[in-house]
Amino acid sequence: MKKEELVKRGQKGDDNAFFTLMDMNKEKLYRIAYSFFKNQHDALEAVQETTYRAYKNIKALKEPAYFDTWLVRILINYCITEQKRERKVLPINSQLEPIEEKNSTTKLDIEVALEQLKPKYRQVIILKYFEDLTIQDIAKIMDAPDNTIKTWVYRGLENLKNILNKGGEYNV
């Protein structure tokens, strides 16, 4: 059965169709959430909350073909809201272990550098390079024109390069 048909059935109240859709997307959702929170507990909670919100609001989805985009947007909005709330209590970087010696750029270096980017740059880089989404898909998720997304990717990469080259904070 095609995904669009599953969406239409889910919109009509077919719980099995809805949970099949969620099962098809759970790994992608988890990876995106983990890239925001850097821990399993918060990432799983984000996926759970996204599932709940999607289930509650699936009838409002106007175009079944955009279910995946709509779902990722729900997740990203949740992650951003939670990060803002947590930032008031505990800085995100305090969750990361300090880097002892840097001989080359490691995954942890990149994660720390990503945290220093403006949220819009961090989001587009995560979606483009970690989730392998197209510029068009990211534009739909972020509700921005394709050219804006291209600019954000370019600026995000430039800022990321500067942060990594300087080995420290960079005001973006």
DAGIZI-V589856 format. One record per backbone hydrogen bond with DSSP energy under -0.5 kcal/mol. CO is the residue of the C=O (numbers start at 1). NH is the residue of the N-H. E is the energy in kcal/mol with one decimal. If there is no record, write none. Layout:
BEGIN
co & nh & e
CO & NH & E
CO & NH & E
END
This chain:
BEGIN
co & nh & e
2 & 6 & -1.9
3 & 7 & -2.4
4 & 8 & -2.4
5 & 9 & -2.4
6 & 10 & -2.7
7 & 11 & -2.5
8 & 12 & -1.1
9 & 14 & -2.5
10 & 13 & -1.4
13 & 15 & -1.1
14 & 18 & -2.0
15 & 19 & -2.8
16 & 20 & -1.7
17 & 21 & -2.1
18 & 22 & -2.3
19 & 23 & -2.1
20 & 24 & -1.9
21 & 25 & -1.0
22 & 25 & -0.5
22 & 26 & -1.3
25 & 29 & -2.6
26 & 30 & -2.4
27 & 31 & -2.5
28 & 32 & -2.2
29 & 33 & -2.7
30 & 34 & -3.0
31 & 35 & -1.9
32 & 36 & -1.0
33 & 36 & -0.6
33 & 37 & -2.4
34 & 38 & -2.8
39 & 43 & -1.9
40 & 44 & -2.8
41 & 45 & -2.2
42 & 46 & -2.2
43 & 47 & -2.1
44 & 48 & -2.5
45 & 49 & -2.6
46 & 50 & -2.4
47 & 51 & -2.4
48 & 52 & -2.3
49 & 53 & -2.7
50 & 54 & -2.7
51 & 55 & -2.6
52 & 56 & -2.5
53 & 57 & -1.7
54 & 58 & -1.1
57 & 60 & -1.9
58 & 61 & -1.2
62 & 64 & -0.6
63 & 66 & -2.2
64 & 67 & -1.6
66 & 70 & -2.8
67 & 71 & -2.7
68 & 72 & -2.5
69 & 73 & -2.2
70 & 74 & -2.0
71 & 75 & -2.1
72 & 76 & -2.9
73 & 77 & -2.5
74 & 78 & -2.1
75 & 79 & -2.8
76 & 80 & -2.8
77 & 81 & -2.2
78 & 82 & -2.7
79 & 83 & -2.5
80 & 84 & -2.3
81 & 85 & -2.1
82 & 86 & -3.0
83 & 87 & -2.5
84 & 88 & -1.0
86 & 89 & -1.4
86 & 90 & -3.9
91 & 94 & -1.0
92 & 95 & -2.1
93 & 96 & -1.4
98 & 100 & -0.5
101 & 103 & -0.6
104 & 106 & -0.5
106 & 110 & -2.1
107 & 111 & -2.4
108 & 112 & -2.7
109 & 113 & -2.6
110 & 114 & -2.9
111 & 115 & -1.7
112 & 116 & -0.6
113 & 116 & -1.1
114 & 117 & -1.4
118 & 121 & -0.6
118 & 122 & -2.6
119 & 123 & -2.8
120 & 124 & -1.9
121 & 125 & -2.2
122 & 126 & -2.4
123 & 127 & -2.6
124 & 128 & -2.5
125 & 129 & -2.8
125 & 130 & -0.7
126 & 130 & -1.5
126 & 131 & -1.5
127 & 133 & -2.6
134 & 138 & -2.5
135 & 139 & -2.5
136 & 140 & -1.9
137 & 141 & -2.4
138 & 142 & -3.1
139 & 143 & -0.9
139 & 144 & -2.0
145 & 149 & -2.0
146 & 150 & -2.4
147 & 151 & -2.2
148 & 152 & -2.7
149 & 153 & -2.6
150 & 154 & -2.4
151 & 155 & -3.1
152 & 156 & -2.7
153 & 157 & -2.6
154 & 158 & -2.4
155 & 159 & -2.7
156 & 160 & -2.5
157 & 161 & -2.6
158 & 162 & -2.3
159 & 163 & -2.5
160 & 164 & -2.6
161 & 165 & -2.5
162 & 166 & -2.2
163 & 167 & -1.2
163 & 168 & -1.2
170 & 172 & -0.7
END
